[in-house]
Amino acid sequence: MKRRFGIRFGKVQNLVGVLFVIVLILLVRTGPAQCKDLPPVKIGAAGPFTGDFSKIGLDALNAIKMAVDEANAEGGVKGRKIEVAIGDDMGDSSKGLLVAEKFAMDKNVLGVIGPMNSATVSASLPTYERAGLVIISQAATTPDLTERGYSVMHRICPRDDAQGPASARFIVEVIQAENVYVIDDKSTYGQGLADQVSSALSELGVKVSRGQITSEDRDFSPILTRIKALDPDLIYLGFSNPAQASGLIKQSVGLNLSVKFMGGDCMKEKDQLVAGSGGAAEGMYVTALGRDIMEVPAASKFIKQFEDRYGAMSVFSGQSYEATKILIEALRVAAGNDPGGLTRAKVSDAVHNTFNYEGILGFPISFDEKGDVVGASIYVYKVDKEDFLEVKEYPPEDVR
């Protein structure tokens, strides 16, 4: 009797073991199959991919695609493939609003990298907020964007009220200019940054004169003639387009206007500013929203792969890659063990709770309660032959 029970009990044990193995096999097989049946997770890429700013925009888009390709090679989001949904806003507010509406209506778009222009972000933010669609801008610096209470707004670049005072300090402490002429291009970014620089310079006792151009202007002789009569120590350019800046600098040489130049983060472009000016930009100073990633060891692999694939990078390529990697990590955190249960709300929360993300920018990324990046320094670079040479760092605590 005991022997028969032992035999039967052993058979039951074997049967349970077989059933357990079968269940494990089914779970392993059905998990990926279920993910394959789910639609791809989409990341929206909003930026100026055609038009005057297309060089910067396309390089940003390429960096976004690189990050997504790498993520898919690693298994995507818990088995779900990631796709890039492209929204070309041309740096125009009205087109940016259309892009936002397109992304909002696509339920598979769970986060957006961009927009890149402050004015475009400003116009589209209400739409993204209504849709609960989180955005990470790599380049929009106008302070107001994170002061309006939108929960979806995030950026990995410092604000103009950090960049402006840092520029002013450098102009006073290093260049020792006493008379500065500030030009802006009437854009949200250009005029906003110029306002910050002008205000900070005035507080430091510098004489400031102001002038404006438009983004369509190509003949700068009228404003340069006025500037020459004032004989400033430095001209500060609040421009969005580095190609336009190089044109103005070249024309200043033609008018025998001997003066130093300085500009904001959009000016840090080798092709459009340095090469485009034909050497006339030599010695110009520009600010940068973080250290040049060429000098960050953690960025070396990204740089090589990007340049092998696309050629020389633009100023926002590294920041676009970083923003995308942060969003992908947030997608994976939000998915947990249920990639089919991803929602925009979960992704937005995961982005907002990003803390000390170690990537390629040389400092750990976190967001404050407003969605602003924490801990980023402002750097000043000087055009030196065909490159930019770092000359000064302003930590965040020194300029806010």
CORGICOR-V13666 format. One record per run of one state. SS is the DSSP state (a for helix, b for strand, c for the rest). FROM is the first residue (numbers start at 0). TO is the last residue. If there is no record, write none. Layout:
ss-><SS:SS>
from-><FROM:FROM>
to-><TO:TO>
This chain:
ss-><c:a:c:b:c:a:c:b:c:b:c:b:c:a:c:b:c:a:c:b:c:a:c:b:c:a:c:b:c:a:c:b:c:a:c:b:c:a:c:b:c:a:c:a:c:b:c:a:c:a:c:a:c:a:c:a:c:b:c:b:c:b:c:b:c:b:c:b:c:a:c>
from-><0:1:37:40:47:53:73:76:77:79:80:81:88:92:105:108:113:117:131:134:137:142:146:152:155:159:175:178:184:187:203:206:212:220:230:233:238:241:254:259:263:264:267:269:275:284:288:292:295:296:310:316:335:338:341:343:352:356:357:364:365:366:367:372:373:377:384:386:394:395:398>
to-><0:36:39:46:52:72:75:76:78:79:80:87:91:104:107:112:116:130:133:136:141:145:151:154:158:174:177:183:186:202:205:211:219:229:232:237:240:253:258:262:263:266:268:274:283:287:291:294:295:309:315:334:337:340:342:351:355:356:363:364:365:366:371:372:376:383:385:393:394:397:399>
